Amino acid sequence: MDPASIITLAFVAFVGAAAVWDVTRRKIPNSLVLAGLTGALALRALGGWPPLGAGLAGAGLAFVITFPFFLLRGMGGGDVKLFVAVGAFMGPAGFFAALIASAIVGGVLGLVLAIRRGVLLPVLLNVKDLAVNAATLGKVGERVTLDTPGALTVPYGAAIALGSLAVWFLLPGGVPW
């Protein structure tokens, strides 16, 4: 098996396992994320310093972008750690594309869950309040977090996995290694 196939297989297995854990248990284990992160960096190290540097840069960028969402209680810690490992696999350019794709998938997943649970209107009103709160730097509107009673939460690990896989397989020219 060629190296690209091994890397792809490792990535698919990693994000697939994370999605299954998040959907079934609403948690992404630290041991799984650590295995994904170290596996990605080890595979990149086999290619020398440039690929390893890109993996470290992708992981760092993922942390810098997603950790503030955790601090604001808008994203779970497991999701942040999953994004860091995805960044290590994909590098900075691939991570940024995966972040956008995951946000789109997460939004669609949230809408589907809201419709299925019959709470679409309250969710849309919460989104409006959140947008107003953010636009006015907290002076107007309600700040909705994961801890807000009745807040609709989604297994975002599944959105991260689907968005990242879409980028991995559909990005023109593939994910840069």
N, C-alpha and C positions, 0 to 999 in steps of 0.2 A: 504494500500500500504506500502511495506517495505521501510526502509530508503534508501537503495541502489537504489531502483527504483525512489524515489523522487529526489535524487541527480542526477541521470542520466537524468531524465526528465528536471530538472532545467538546467543542462549543455547543453543538446541538444537544448532546447528553447533559451538559451542565445546565443550560437554560431550561431544557425540558424538565429536568428534575426539580429545579427551583420553582417552576410554574406549578407542577403537580403538588409539591409541598405547600405552596401558598394557597392554592385552590382548596386542598383537602384539609389543611391544618391552620390556615391563615397565619402562617409563620414560615420564615425561610431560615433554616438552621445555619448558625455560624460555621459549623464544620463544613457544610456544603459550599458556602461562599469562600471560605479559606482554601478549600481544595480547588475551586475554580480559579481563584486569584493566583495561587502558586502554580497551578497547572499552566495557566496562560503565560505567566512570566517565564516558567521553565521552557515551554515550547518556543517562546520568542528568543530566549537566551541561546537556543541551539543555532539560531541564525546570526548571532553576533550582537554587537553593541547597538547598531541602529534599530533593529527590530525590538530589542529589549527596551531601549530608550523610548520608543514609540508606545510600548505597552505601559511603561511607567507613566508617561505623559498622559495617556488615555485614562489610566486609573486616577491620577491626580486631578485631571480635569473633571472627571465624574464626581469625585469627592467635593471639589470646590463648588460645582454647580448644584449638586443635590443636597449637601449637608444643611444649607440654610433652610430648605424645605422641611427637613427633620426638626430643626430648631424651632420653626414656626408651627410644628405639629400638623403639617400638611402632607407629610410622607413618613412612612414607618422606617425604622432603622434598618430592617432587613432589606427594604427596597433600595436604600442608599448603598448598602454593602453590595447588593446584587449589581447595581449600576457600576460600582467601582471595579468589580470583577469583569463585567462586560467591557468596560473601558480598557482593561488590561488585554483582553482578547482583541478588541477592535482598533485600538489606537485612538488618537484624538479625533480625526476626521470621521471615522466609522462610529465612534461613540456619539458624537454630536448628531449625526444622522439618526442613530438608534434612539437617542433621547427624544427627538421630534416625532419619530414614528411611534414610539411607546406612548407619548402624550396623546397622539391621535387615537391609537388603539384603546388607551385607558379612557378617553372621553366617550368613545363609542360603547365600551363596556359599561361605563357608568350610566349612560342613557338607557341601554338595554335593561340593566338591573333596576333602574328607577321605574321604567315602564312596567316591567314584570311585577314589581312590588306595589305598583299603583301610587307612587310618590313622586311622579315627574314634576308636578307643579311646585311642591315644596322644595325639591332639589334645585329647580331653576331659580326660584326666589333666593335660595341660599347662595347660589352662584352670583346672582345680581348683587346681593349684599356684600359678598366677598370682593367682587370687582370694585364696588364703590369704596369699600374699606381700604383696599390696596391703592386705588387711585387718589384717595384723599390722605394717604399715609396714616390711616387709623383714626381720622377725625370724624368720619361719618360712616354709617353702615356697621353691620355686625361681622366680627371676625369668626368665621366658622373653622373649627379644627377637627382632627380625628376624634378628639375627646368630647366634642359637642354632643349632648344627648340627641339621639335621633339622626345623627349624621350618617349618610349613606357611605359606606366604605366598600371598596372593591379590592379583590386580590390583585394588587398592582404588579406582583411578580409575574403573573400571566401576561399582562400587558407589556411588561418589559421584555419577556421572552418572545412574544409574537412580533413586537416592533423590531427587536434586535435581529431575529431570524429573517424578517422581511428585508432589512438592510443587508444582512450577510449574503443573502441569495439574490437580491434584486439590484443592489447598487451597481451601476455601470462600472465595469472593470474590477468588480469585487472589492472586498475590504482590503485596504492597503496593509501589507505586512512588511 
